[in-house]
């Protein structure tokens, strides 16, 4: 089995340092899974990317969808 491209959508809820409010935001993108990757590996990568993009290190996942990108 060859590497496969996946599309993901993930919504995180998080707090920003010094802010009393709770924020939520959704990001999406694609990633390539290697033959040895698991569903958990893909989720962790999507979560890492979302935390990085949102500058949040304490995000709680509200929604996560990861599916093959090809139609």
C-alpha positions in Angstrom: 0.0 0.0 0.0 1.4 3.4 -1.0 1.3 6.6 1.0 -2.2 8.2 0.9 -3.3 11.8 1.2 -6.0 12.7 3.8 -8.2 15.8 4.3 -8.9 16.8 7.9 -11.2 19.3 9.6 -10.6 19.9 13.4 -12.3 22.2 15.8 -10.6 23.1 19.1 -11.8 25.0 22.1 -9.1 26.7 24.1 -8.0 29.6 26.3 -5.3 32.1 25.5 -2.9 33.2 28.2 -4.2 36.2 30.0 -7.6 36.0 28.4 -10.7 35.2 30.5 -12.7 34.0 27.5 -12.9 30.6 25.9 -12.3 30.5 22.2 -13.1 27.9 19.5 -11.8 27.7 16.0 -11.8 25.3 13.1 -8.9 24.6 10.7 -8.6 22.2 7.7 -5.9 20.9 5.5 -4.3 17.8 4.0 -1.7 15.4 5.2 0.0 12.3 3.8 -0.2 9.1 5.8 2.7 6.7 5.5 2.1 3.0 5.4 2.8 2.5 9.1 0.6 5.4 10.3 -2.5 4.6 12.4 -5.7 6.6 12.9 -4.3 7.8 16.1 -1.2 9.1 14.4 -3.3 11.1 11.9 -5.4 12.6 14.7 -2.4 13.6 16.7 -0.9 15.3 13.6 -4.1 17.2 12.9 -4.3 18.2 16.6 -0.6 19.3 16.6 -1.2 21.4 13.5 -4.4 23.0 14.9 -2.6 23.9 18.2 0.3 25.4 16.3 -2.0 27.4 13.9 -4.2 28.6 16.8 -1.2 29.2 19.1 -3.0 27.1 21.7 -1.3 24.4 23.8 -4.4 23.4 25.8 -7.0 22.7 23.1 -9.9 20.5 23.7 -11.1 18.7 20.5 -14.8 19.5 19.8 -14.8 17.9 16.3 -12.4 16.0 14.2 -12.9 14.4 10.7 -10.1 12.7 8.8 -10.9 11.1 5.4 -9.1 10.1 2.2 -8.7 13.2 0.1 -9.4 11.4 -3.2 -13.0 11.3 -4.5 
